[in-house]
């Protein structure tokens, strides 16, 4: 039995029901069975004493108040991970002046289409009864994001992450997109076989990790929509990028394009998409849970 206490720190806007969708929650069930005490905290108020904090603030940029809270803790997972926007790590960004003229994909700079930020702001405003004057604007932007109008794409501040638009060349991208600070333009470098597109996801905690591959007929593959999940080896260059970016825990999405690993997304608060069957979830959680030994060797 162990007497160490692990604190899972979530944003104040997350609901109790949502917490169970996070992969770290599944790991916590394993830790509790081994005798660890696992506490859950929502919000950045100073909480109970613990031996290790695992932040699960599902925002692309970690708010200053959470950074201050974590500074006072001795052991923090992902202590140096404060910005996971694509502009902070992507090697595939394309500017309006670049000579690149291959296929292009337009995404939000924030993770997952910008949805977590929009959801957090809305919920916090409702809880605090703060009038949101931009609700009307948000509804307009939501229509823009799903309308399919290319001209309106330049004004969108969030997109459907399952339907990021793909263009055959930079010349087809509306000019205003390059000036929209909420969006990024990247080279579209897919992993493809016949009519199928593939996505690889490397999940890790401490010294443990594993990767899976899913496929789809849609050019933009997500864990929620992929099928035929299979376990695959992890690309060495992705392992190197993990250490370069200072991640202890998380999930990196990438593809193998013409023999090269292309990093697409980094995530410090991964959940399980529909492609992950219950037995696969249990297998992944059990493997990742072993990684707690990085901080507690005697475990």
C-alpha positions in Angstrom: 0.0 0.0 0.0 1.1 3.6 -0.7 0.4 6.7 1.2 1.2 9.2 -1.5 -1.4 11.6 -2.6 -1.9 12.7 -6.2 -3.9 15.8 -7.1 -5.7 16.1 -10.4 -6.2 19.8 -11.1 -9.0 20.8 -13.5 -10.2 24.1 -14.7 -13.1 25.5 -12.7 -15.5 25.2 -15.7 -15.2 21.5 -16.1 -18.1 19.3 -14.9 -17.9 16.2 -12.8 -19.3 14.1 -15.6 -16.6 15.4 -18.0 -13.8 14.5 -15.7 -14.5 10.8 -16.2 -13.8 11.2 -20.0 -10.1 12.3 -19.3 -7.5 9.6 -19.7 -5.9 10.6 -16.5 -9.2 9.7 -14.6 -8.8 6.2 -16.0 -5.2 6.1 -14.7 -6.4 7.3 -11.4 -8.7 4.3 -11.0 -5.6 2.1 -11.3 -3.6 4.2 -8.8 -6.4 4.1 -6.3 -6.5 0.3 -6.5 -2.8 0.3 -5.7 -3.3 2.3 -2.5 -2.6 5.9 -3.8 -4.9 8.7 -2.6 -6.3 10.6 -5.6 -7.8 14.0 -5.1 -9.7 16.1 -7.7 -9.7 19.9 -7.6 -11.6 22.3 -9.8 -10.3 25.8 -9.8 -7.0 27.4 -8.7 -7.8 28.0 -5.0 -5.1 26.5 -2.8 -6.2 23.0 -2.1 -5.2 20.0 0.1 -1.6 19.0 0.5 -0.4 16.5 -2.0 2.8 14.8 -3.2 2.2 15.3 -6.9 0.0 17.6 -9.0 -1.2 16.6 -12.5 -2.7 19.7 -14.2 -5.6 19.0 -16.5 -6.4 22.6 -17.6 -8.0 22.0 -21.0 -6.9 25.3 -22.5 -4.3 26.0 -25.2 -2.5 28.6 -23.0 -2.3 27.9 -19.2 -3.8 30.9 -17.4 -1.5 32.9 -15.1 -3.5 32.1 -12.0 -2.9 28.4 -12.5 0.8 29.0 -13.2 1.1 30.8 -9.9 -0.6 28.0 -8.0 1.7 25.3 -9.6 4.8 27.3 -8.8 4.3 26.7 -5.1 4.1 22.9 -5.6 7.2 20.7 -5.4 6.3 18.0 -7.9 4.2 19.0 -11.0 3.6 16.9 -14.1 4.2 19.0 -17.3 5.5 21.9 -15.2 7.0 23.6 -18.3 4.0 23.0 -20.6 2.1 26.3 -20.7 1.4 26.8 -24.5 0.2 24.1 -26.8 -1.0 26.4 -29.7 0.1 25.2 -33.1 2.1 28.4 -33.5 4.2 27.3 -30.6 5.4 24.0 -32.0 4.3 23.4 -35.6 7.0 23.0 -38.3 4.4 23.0 -41.1 3.2 26.6 -40.9 2.8 28.5 -44.1 2.7 32.3 -44.5 1.3 34.4 -47.3 4.8 35.1 -48.6 6.1 31.5 -48.5 7.1 29.9 -51.7 5.4 26.6 -50.8 2.6 25.8 -53.2 1.4 22.3 -52.2 -1.8 21.2 -50.5 -2.9 23.4 -47.6 -5.0 22.9 -44.4 -6.5 25.7 -42.3 -6.8 25.1 -38.6 -7.4 27.1 -35.4 -4.2 28.1 -33.6 -5.9 26.9 -30.4 -6.3 23.2 -29.8 -9.4 21.3 -31.0 -10.9 24.1 -33.1 -10.9 26.6 -30.2 -13.8 24.8 -28.5 -12.3 24.5 -25.0 -11.7 28.3 -24.8 -15.1 29.2 -26.0 -16.8 26.7 -23.6 -14.7 27.8 -20.6 -15.5 31.5 -21.1 -19.2 30.8 -21.6 -19.5 28.6 -18.5 -17.6 31.0 -16.3 -19.7 33.9 -17.3 -22.9 32.0 -16.6 -21.6 30.9 -13.1 -20.6 34.5 -12.2 -23.6 36.0 -13.9 -21.5 38.2 -16.1 -23.3 39.5 -19.1 -21.6 38.3 -22.3 -22.1 41.0 -24.9 -20.4 38.9 -27.5 -22.9 36.1 -27.4 -24.5 37.5 -30.5 -21.2 37.8 -32.2 -20.4 34.2 -31.2 -23.6 33.0 -32.8 -22.6 34.7 -36.0 -19.1 33.2 -35.9 -20.6 29.8 -35.3 -22.6 30.2 -38.5 -19.5 31.3 -40.3 -17.5 28.3 -39.1 -20.1 25.8 -40.4 -21.5 27.7 -43.4 -18.9 26.5 -45.9 -18.4 29.9 -47.3 -14.7 30.4 -48.1 -14.9 34.1 -47.9 -16.3 34.0 -44.4 -13.6 31.7 -43.2 -11.3 34.7 -42.8 -13.5 36.0 -40.0 -13.9 32.7 -38.0 -12.4 32.5 -34.5 -13.2 28.8 -34.2 -13.8 25.9 -36.5 -15.2 22.3 -36.4 -11.9 20.4 -35.7 -13.3 17.4 -37.6 -13.8 19.5 -40.8 -10.7 21.7 -41.0 -10.8 22.9 -44.7 -8.2 21.5 -47.1 -7.1 23.4 -50.2 -5.1 22.2 -53.2 -2.8 25.2 -53.0 -2.2 28.4 -51.1 -3.7 30.4 -53.9 -7.1 28.9 -53.1 -7.0 30.1 -49.4 -9.0 33.4 -48.8 -6.4 36.1 -48.3 -7.9 37.2 -45.0 -7.2 33.8 -43.5 -3.5 34.7 -43.3 -4.3 37.8 -41.3 -6.7 36.0 -38.9 -4.8 35.6 -35.6 -7.2 32.8 -34.5 -6.2 30.6 -37.5 -3.0 29.0 -38.8 -2.3 27.7 -42.3 -0.2 24.5 -42.6 1.2 22.2 -45.2 -1.2 19.3 -45.7 1.0 16.3 -45.5 -1.3 13.3 -44.9 -0.5 9.6 -44.3 -2.5 7.9 -47.0 -3.0 4.4 -48.5 -5.5 4.0 -51.3 -8.7 5.9 -50.3 -7.8 5.9 -46.6 -6.1 8.5 -44.5 -4.4 7.6 -41.2 -3.6 9.2 -37.9 -1.1 8.1 -35.3 -1.5 9.0 -31.6 1.4 8.6 -29.1 0.2 8.6 -25.5 2.7 8.7 -22.6 3.2 9.3 -18.9 6.6 9.3 -17.3 8.6 6.5 -18.8 5.6 4.6 -20.2 4.0 5.2 -23.6 2.4 3.6 -26.6 1.0 4.5 -30.0 -2.1 3.6 -32.0 -3.1 4.2 -35.6 -6.7 4.8 -36.9 -8.0 5.4 -40.3 -10.8 7.3 -42.1 -11.9 8.1 -45.6 -12.0 11.7 -44.6 -8.7 13.7 -45.0 -9.0 15.1 -41.4 -8.7 12.1 -39.1 -9.6 12.4 -35.4 -9.8 9.8 -32.6 -13.5 10.3 -32.4 -14.1 9.4 -36.0 -11.3 7.0 -36.8 -11.8 3.2 -37.2 -9.7 0.0 -37.2 -7.5 1.1 -34.3 -4.2 -0.8 -34.2 -1.1 -0.5 -31.9 2.0 0.6 -33.8 5.6 1.5 -32.9 6.4 5.1 -32.0 8.5 7.1 -34.4 11.9 8.0 -32.8 11.6 11.6 -34.0 8.3 12.0 -32.1 9.9 10.7 -28.9 12.6 13.4 -29.4 10.0 16.1 -29.9 8.3 15.1 -26.7 11.5 15.7 -24.7 12.3 18.8 -26.6 8.8 20.3 -25.7 9.2 19.2 -22.1 6.1 16.9 -21.8 5.8 14.4 -19.0 2.2 13.4 -19.8 0.0 13.8 -22.8 -0.8 12.7 -26.4 0.9 13.7 -29.7 -1.0 13.2 -32.9 1.2 12.7 -36.0 1.3 11.0 -39.4 4.1 9.3 -41.4 4.3 11.3 -44.7 6.8 9.9 -47.2 8.8 8.3 -44.4 8.9 11.4 -42.2 7.0 11.8 -38.9 4.9 15.0 -39.1 3.6 16.3 -35.8 0.1 17.7 -36.0 -1.2 18.3 -32.5 0.1 18.2 -28.9 -2.3 17.7 -26.0 -1.6 17.7 -22.2 -5.2 16.8 -21.3 -6.2 13.9 -23.6 -9.5 12.1 -23.5 -10.7 9.0 -25.3 -12.5 9.2 -28.7 -15.1 6.9 -30.0 -12.5 4.8 -31.8 -11.3 3.5 -28.4 -13.3 0.5 -27.4 -13.6 -0.2 -23.6 -10.9 -3.0 -23.6 -8.5 -0.7 -25.5 -9.1 2.1 -23.0 -8.4 -0.2 -20.2 -5.2 -1.4 -21.8 -3.9 2.1 -22.5 -4.8 3.3 -19.0 -3.1 0.4 -17.4 0.0 1.0 -19.4 0.1 4.7 -18.8 -0.6 4.3 -15.1 2.7 2.4 -14.7 4.4 5.7 -15.5 3.6 7.0 -12.1 6.8 5.2 -11.0 8.8 8.0 -12.6 7.8 10.2 -9.6 7.3 7.4 -7.1 10.0 4.7 -7.8 8.9 2.5 -5.0 5.5 2.2 -6.5 
